């Protein structure tokens, strides 16, 4: 099932949940980002419902429910094979930990809207309202249902603004991660951040350091996962957020390398590698190692993300500075690496001429008899079957035989075995009983 079908299925399920709640005498609306995206003609990835029904009431009304955060009035309702998050309208107390409210009180739609972060995320939509259609911003198609706006979110959608609900200083004080969310929304939607909201973000940028590194890393992933990644990075720099994000200050840069990475399919390590070069990384083994260690801690990178970032930057260094002096076998090994393609994307952004030269050479290597990454003619099992004793020298011997294959000095299994037998002793590999 494609993304469009998934979205349509989720909307039908959310509408059915709203209908069931309304039929039972409750208020029930679609809420938050799904409303914003529908009004902008975008396809929501999921649908949330807000209602005056309490968690206990939701549990009574629906057969399949589970608790996400019952203390915060949030339940999951399974309907039409889709899980819909259903939250009770609420207002919140102080955010002592700068992340979650100390207390929650069930409330009204107006107060629920007032506690949300940005006006464009504080809209409600009644998907059941029969015969009503509300137009979205200019140039966008109408949306089935009735929009409920307590905070001026529709005006801000028309004006393409990200504006804090109420006092921006208060909204940020509750949770400083909202600064990064503002950047993500502005970048993805092509909006501007409203001046007072931007001023508050800039004034309190340093307080982002109080947010957990896991949450910061997750938000940076979301910014970099979208085609608007370069604009998101630029906004981070303009608002003074890049220093607390990375734990280091750096002069503003053009972001020209990051900007060359188009589309939504760019892996995080590739984006980070390009951004590192934009931030002035001097390619070298020690500098790469130091940066990767620092950014792993700053963004809480997984082991796989850390290794891919290190490998991509190291491959860029190899391709730019060492490729031309390498032999056929090392170049084929590099070209056959899983990171070669991503490193080439970054190299092209860094030095298009060098990337073109490597690409031409790679095509020539691909046209050789053995190609770039052929299956090995001889394996460790073959050596054991020939009577050789497994040991530390096995890998070196197999590498030597494979290099001969890559260089087209051997083309058959018998030829490869002959080389293995001839060079075994020089790699410390002996036969059993020999």
C-alpha positions as CSV (number, residue, x, y, z in Angstrom):
1,X,0.0,0.0,0.0
2,X,1.4,3.4,-1.0
3,X,1.7,6.5,1.1
4,X,-1.5,8.1,-0.4
5,X,-3.5,5.0,0.3
6,X,-2.1,4.9,3.9
7,X,-3.1,8.5,4.5
8,X,-6.6,8.1,3.1
9,X,-7.1,5.0,5.2
10,X,-5.9,6.8,8.3
11,X,-8.2,9.8,7.6
12,X,-11.2,7.5,7.2
13,X,-10.4,5.9,10.5
14,X,-10.0,9.2,12.3
15,X,-13.3,10.5,10.8
16,X,-15.0,7.3,12.0
17,X,-13.6,7.8,15.5
18,X,-14.8,11.4,15.5
19,X,-18.2,10.2,14.3
20,X,-18.5,7.7,17.1
21,X,-17.6,10.2,19.7
22,X,-20.0,12.8,18.3
23,X,-22.8,10.2,18.1
24,X,-22.2,9.6,21.8
25,X,-22.7,13.3,22.7
26,X,-19.1,14.4,22.7
27,X,-17.1,17.1,20.9
28,X,-14.5,15.5,18.6
29,X,-12.2,17.1,16.1
30,X,-9.1,16.3,14.0
31,X,-6.3,18.3,15.6
32,X,-2.8,19.6,15.1
33,X,-0.5,18.9,12.2
34,X,-2.9,16.9,10.1
35,X,-5.3,19.9,10.0
36,X,-2.4,22.2,9.0
37,X,-1.2,19.9,6.2
38,X,-4.7,19.3,4.8
39,X,-5.3,23.0,4.6
40,X,-2.0,23.4,2.8
41,X,-2.9,20.7,0.3
42,X,-0.2,18.4,1.8
43,X,-0.8,14.7,2.7
44,X,-0.7,14.1,6.4
45,X,1.4,11.1,7.6
46,X,-1.0,10.5,10.5
47,X,-4.2,11.9,12.1
48,X,-4.9,12.8,15.7
49,X,-8.2,13.4,17.3
50,X,-9.0,15.8,20.2
51,X,-12.2,15.4,22.2
52,X,-13.9,16.3,25.5
53,X,-14.4,12.6,26.2
54,X,-12.1,11.4,29.1
55,X,-9.8,8.4,28.8
56,X,-12.2,6.3,30.8
57,X,-15.1,7.3,28.5
58,X,-12.9,6.6,25.4
59,X,-12.2,3.1,26.8
60,X,-15.9,2.5,27.3
61,X,-16.8,3.6,23.8
62,X,-14.3,1.7,21.7
63,X,-13.4,-2.0,21.7
64,X,-9.7,-1.7,21.0
65,X,-7.9,0.9,23.0
66,X,-4.6,1.2,24.8
67,X,-3.0,3.9,26.9
68,X,-0.3,6.2,25.5
69,X,-0.4,8.6,28.3
70,X,-3.7,8.3,30.3
71,X,-2.4,10.8,32.8
72,X,-2.1,13.3,30.0
73,X,-5.5,12.3,28.5
74,X,-4.0,10.4,25.5
75,X,-5.3,7.0,24.3
76,X,-4.8,4.9,21.2
77,X,-8.0,3.8,19.4
78,X,-7.7,1.0,16.9
79,X,-10.3,1.5,14.1
80,X,-10.4,0.2,10.5
81,X,-7.0,-1.4,11.1
82,X,-5.4,1.9,12.0
83,X,-4.3,3.3,15.4
84,X,-5.6,6.8,16.0
85,X,-4.2,8.9,18.9
86,X,-7.2,10.4,20.8
87,X,-6.5,13.1,23.3
88,X,-8.8,14.8,25.8
89,X,-8.9,18.6,25.6
90,X,-6.6,19.8,28.3
91,X,-4.8,22.7,29.8
92,X,-1.4,22.4,31.4
93,X,0.5,23.6,34.5
94,X,4.0,24.8,34.7
95,X,6.9,23.0,32.9
96,X,9.4,22.7,35.7
97,X,11.5,20.2,33.8
98,X,11.3,22.3,30.6
99,X,9.7,19.3,28.8
100,X,6.5,18.1,30.4
101,X,3.8,19.9,32.4
102,X,3.8,19.3,36.1
103,X,0.0,18.8,36.0
104,X,-2.8,18.4,33.5
105,X,-6.4,19.4,33.7
106,X,-9.1,18.3,31.3
107,X,-10.5,21.4,29.7
108,X,-12.1,23.0,26.7
109,X,-11.2,23.2,23.0
110,X,-10.2,26.9,23.5
111,X,-7.8,26.2,26.3
112,X,-6.4,23.2,24.5
113,X,-5.6,25.3,21.5
114,X,-4.0,28.0,23.8
115,X,-1.5,25.5,25.3
116,X,-0.1,24.4,21.8
117,X,3.1,25.6,20.4
118,X,2.4,27.4,17.1
119,X,-0.8,28.8,15.7
120,X,-0.7,26.7,12.6
121,X,-0.6,23.6,14.8
122,X,-3.5,24.7,17.0
123,X,-6.3,24.3,14.5
124,X,-9.1,21.9,14.8
125,X,-11.3,20.4,12.0
126,X,-14.6,18.7,12.3
127,X,-14.5,16.1,9.6
128,X,-18.1,15.0,10.2
129,X,-19.7,18.5,9.6
130,X,-22.0,17.6,6.7
131,X,-22.2,19.8,3.6
132,X,-19.5,22.2,4.8
133,X,-16.3,23.0,3.0
134,X,-13.6,25.5,4.2
135,X,-11.1,26.8,1.8
136,X,-7.5,26.6,2.7
137,X,-4.9,29.3,1.8
138,X,-5.0,30.9,-1.6
139,X,-4.2,28.5,-4.3
140,X,-5.0,25.4,-2.2
141,X,-8.0,23.2,-2.6
142,X,-10.9,23.1,-0.1
143,X,-11.0,20.7,2.8
144,X,-14.0,18.6,3.8
145,X,-15.2,19.6,7.2
146,X,-15.3,22.7,9.4
147,X,-12.2,24.4,10.7
148,X,-12.2,25.7,14.3
149,X,-9.6,28.4,14.9
150,X,-9.2,30.0,18.3
151,X,-5.7,31.4,17.8
152,X,-5.4,33.0,14.4
153,X,-3.9,30.0,12.8
154,X,-5.8,30.4,9.5
155,X,-4.5,33.9,9.1
156,X,-0.9,32.7,9.7
157,X,-1.4,29.9,7.1
158,X,-2.5,32.5,4.6
159,X,0.5,34.7,5.5
160,X,2.9,31.7,5.6
161,X,4.1,32.4,9.2
162,X,5.2,30.3,12.1
163,X,3.9,32.2,15.1
164,X,3.9,31.1,18.7
165,X,0.6,30.7,20.4
166,X,0.3,33.6,22.9
167,X,3.6,34.9,24.4
168,X,6.5,33.4,22.5
169,X,8.8,33.7,25.6
170,X,6.3,31.7,27.6
171,X,6.0,29.0,24.9
172,X,9.7,28.6,24.6
173,X,10.2,28.6,28.4
174,X,7.9,25.6,28.6
175,X,10.1,23.5,26.3
176,X,13.1,25.0,24.4
177,X,12.9,22.2,21.9
178,X,10.1,24.2,20.4
179,X,12.8,26.4,18.9
180,X,14.0,23.5,16.7
181,X,10.4,22.7,15.9
182,X,9.9,26.2,14.6
183,X,12.9,25.8,12.3
184,X,11.6,22.4,11.0
185,X,8.1,23.7,10.3
186,X,9.4,26.9,8.6
187,X,11.9,25.0,6.4
188,X,9.5,22.2,5.4
189,X,6.5,24.5,4.7
190,X,8.5,27.3,3.1
191,X,7.2,29.7,5.8
192,X,8.9,32.5,7.7
193,X,9.2,32.7,11.4
194,X,7.1,35.6,12.8
195,X,9.5,38.4,14.0
196,X,8.6,38.3,17.7
197,X,8.8,34.5,17.7
198,X,12.2,34.6,16.0
199,X,13.4,37.2,18.4
200,X,12.4,35.0,21.4
201,X,14.2,32.0,19.8
202,X,17.3,34.0,19.2
203,X,17.3,35.5,22.7
204,X,17.0,32.1,24.4
205,X,19.0,30.0,22.0
206,X,21.6,29.1,24.6
207,X,18.9,27.6,26.8
208,X,18.6,24.8,24.2
209,X,21.5,23.2,26.0
210,X,19.2,22.3,28.8
211,X,17.2,20.0,26.4
212,X,18.3,16.3,26.3
213,X,20.7,15.4,23.6
214,X,18.4,12.6,22.5
215,X,15.6,15.0,21.8
216,X,17.9,17.5,20.0
217,X,19.3,14.7,17.9
218,X,15.8,13.4,16.9
219,X,14.8,16.9,15.8
220,X,17.9,17.5,13.8
221,X,17.3,14.1,12.1
222,X,13.8,15.3,11.1
223,X,15.2,18.6,9.8
224,X,17.8,16.9,7.7
225,X,15.5,14.2,6.4
226,X,13.6,16.6,4.2
227,X,14.6,18.2,0.9
228,X,14.5,21.6,2.7
229,X,17.5,20.5,4.9
230,X,19.7,23.4,3.7
231,X,17.1,26.0,4.6
232,X,16.6,24.3,8.0
233,X,20.4,24.4,8.6
234,X,20.5,28.1,7.6
235,X,17.7,29.0,10.0
236,X,19.5,27.2,12.8
237,X,22.6,29.4,12.1
238,X,20.6,32.6,11.7
239,X,18.8,32.0,15.0
240,X,21.9,31.1,16.9
241,X,20.8,27.5,17.4
242,X,23.6,25.7,15.7
243,X,26.1,26.3,18.5
244,X,23.9,24.7,21.2
245,X,22.9,21.9,18.8
246,X,26.5,21.0,18.1
247,X,28.1,22.2,21.3
248,X,30.4,24.4,19.4
249,X,30.3,27.8,17.8
250,X,31.3,28.2,14.1
251,X,31.1,31.2,11.8
252,X,28.2,31.2,9.4
253,X,28.8,29.4,6.2
254,X,27.2,29.3,2.8
255,X,25.9,25.7,3.2
256,X,26.6,25.2,-0.5
257,X,27.5,21.5,0.0
258,X,24.5,20.7,2.0
259,X,22.3,22.6,-0.5
260,X,23.4,20.3,-3.3
261,X,21.8,17.2,-1.6
262,X,18.4,17.1,-3.2
263,X,15.3,15.1,-2.3
264,X,14.0,13.3,0.8
265,X,16.2,10.2,0.4
266,X,19.5,11.5,1.6
267,X,20.8,9.4,4.6
268,X,21.5,11.4,7.8
269,X,25.3,10.6,7.7
270,X,25.5,12.0,4.1
271,X,23.8,15.2,5.2
272,X,26.0,15.5,8.2
273,X,29.1,14.9,6.2
274,X,28.2,17.7,3.8
275,X,27.3,20.0,6.7
276,X,30.6,19.2,8.4
277,X,32.4,20.4,5.3
278,X,30.3,23.5,5.1
279,X,31.3,24.2,8.8
280,X,34.9,24.2,7.9
281,X,36.0,20.6,8.5
282,X,39.6,20.2,7.1
283,X,39.6,16.7,5.7
284,X,42.1,14.6,7.4
285,X,42.0,11.3,9.4
286,X,42.5,12.9,12.8
287,X,40.1,15.8,12.1
288,X,37.4,13.4,10.9
289,X,37.8,11.2,13.9
290,X,37.5,14.1,16.3
291,X,34.5,15.5,14.6
292,X,32.6,12.2,14.5
293,X,33.2,11.6,18.2
294,X,32.0,15.1,19.1
295,X,28.9,15.0,16.9
296,X,28.0,11.5,18.1
297,X,27.7,12.9,21.6
298,X,26.0,16.1,20.5
299,X,23.3,14.4,18.4
300,X,23.3,11.0,20.1
301,X,24.1,9.2,16.9
302,X,23.6,5.5,16.8
303,X,26.6,3.2,16.3
304,X,25.6,2.7,12.6
305,X,25.1,6.5,12.1
306,X,28.5,7.2,13.7
307,X,30.3,4.5,11.5
308,X,28.5,5.7,8.4
309,X,29.5,9.4,9.0
310,X,33.1,8.4,9.7
311,X,33.2,6.1,6.7
312,X,31.6,8.6,4.3
313,X,34.0,11.4,5.3
314,X,37.0,9.0,5.1
315,X,35.9,7.9,1.7
316,X,35.6,11.5,0.5
317,X,39.1,12.1,1.7
318,X,40.3,8.9,-0.1
319,X,38.5,9.8,-3.4
320,X,39.7,13.4,-3.4
321,X,43.4,12.9,-2.3
322,X,44.4,9.3,-2.8
323,X,42.3,7.8,-5.6
324,X,44.6,8.7,-8.4
325,X,47.7,7.1,-6.8
326,X,45.9,3.8,-5.8
327,X,46.2,0.5,-7.7
328,X,43.4,-1.2,-9.5
329,X,42.5,-3.5,-6.6
330,X,42.2,-0.8,-3.9
331,X,40.2,1.4,-6.3
332,X,37.8,-1.4,-7.0
333,X,37.5,-2.2,-3.3
334,X,36.6,1.5,-2.7
335,X,34.2,1.6,-5.6
336,X,32.5,-1.5,-4.3
337,X,32.0,-0.1,-0.8
338,X,28.5,0.5,0.4
339,X,29.5,4.1,1.1
340,X,31.0,4.9,-2.3
341,X,27.8,6.3,-3.7
342,X,27.1,8.6,-0.7
343,X,30.7,9.7,-0.6
344,X,30.5,10.6,-4.3
345,X,27.4,12.8,-3.6
346,X,29.4,14.7,-1.0
347,X,32.6,14.8,-3.2
348,X,30.6,16.2,-6.0
349,X,29.4,19.0,-3.7
350,X,32.9,19.6,-2.6
351,X,34.9,19.3,-5.8
352,X,32.9,18.5,-8.9
353,X,36.0,18.1,-11.0
354,X,37.4,15.4,-8.7
355,X,34.1,13.7,-8.7
356,X,33.9,13.6,-12.5
357,X,37.4,12.1,-12.7
358,X,36.6,9.4,-10.2
359,X,33.3,8.6,-12.0
360,X,35.1,8.2,-15.3
361,X,37.6,5.9,-13.7
362,X,34.9,3.9,-12.0
363,X,33.2,3.3,-15.3
364,X,36.4,2.1,-16.8
365,X,37.0,-0.3,-13.9
366,X,33.4,-1.6,-14.2
367,X,34.0,-2.5,-17.8
368,X,37.0,-4.8,-16.9
369,X,36.6,-8.5,-17.1
370,X,36.1,-8.9,-13.3
371,X,34.0,-5.8,-12.9
372,X,33.9,-3.9,-9.6
373,X,33.0,-6.4,-6.9
374,X,32.9,-9.9,-8.3
375,X,32.1,-12.9,-6.0
376,X,35.4,-14.3,-4.7
377,X,36.7,-17.3,-6.6
378,X,38.2,-18.7,-3.4
379,X,36.8,-18.7,0.1
380,X,38.0,-19.7,3.5
381,X,36.0,-22.9,3.2
382,X,37.9,-23.7,0.0
383,X,41.2,-23.2,1.9
384,X,40.1,-25.5,4.7
385,X,39.0,-28.1,2.1
386,X,42.5,-27.9,0.6
387,X,43.9,-28.8,4.0
388,X,45.1,-25.4,5.2
389,X,44.9,-24.7,8.9
390,X,42.6,-21.7,9.8
391,X,44.5,-18.9,11.5
392,X,45.4,-15.2,11.5
393,X,46.9,-15.4,8.0
394,X,43.7,-16.6,6.3
395,X,42.3,-13.1,5.7
396,X,45.6,-11.7,4.3
397,X,45.9,-14.7,2.0
398,X,42.3,-14.4,0.8
399,X,42.8,-10.7,0.3
400,X,45.8,-11.4,-1.9
401,X,43.9,-13.9,-4.0
402,X,41.0,-11.5,-4.3
403,X,43.3,-8.7,-5.4
404,X,44.7,-10.9,-8.1
405,X,41.1,-11.5,-9.2
406,X,40.2,-7.8,-9.2
407,X,43.4,-7.1,-11.2
408,X,42.4,-9.8,-13.7
409,X,45.5,-11.8,-13.1
410,X,43.3,-14.8,-12.4
411,X,39.9,-15.5,-14.0
412,X,39.1,-19.1,-12.9
413,X,38.7,-20.9,-9.6
414,X,41.7,-23.2,-10.5
415,X,43.9,-20.2,-11.2
416,X,42.9,-18.6,-7.9
417,X,43.6,-21.8,-6.0
418,X,47.0,-22.0,-7.6
419,X,47.8,-18.6,-6.3
420,X,46.5,-19.4,-2.8
421,X,48.7,-22.6,-2.7
422,X,51.7,-20.7,-4.0
423,X,51.4,-17.7,-1.6
424,X,50.1,-19.5,1.5
425,X,53.5,-19.8,3.2
426,X,54.3,-16.1,2.8
427,X,51.2,-15.3,4.7
428,X,51.9,-17.8,7.5
429,X,49.2,-20.2,6.4
430,X,50.2,-23.9,6.7
431,X,48.6,-27.2,5.8
432,X,47.4,-29.5,8.5
433,X,50.2,-31.9,9.5
434,X,52.6,-29.8,7.5
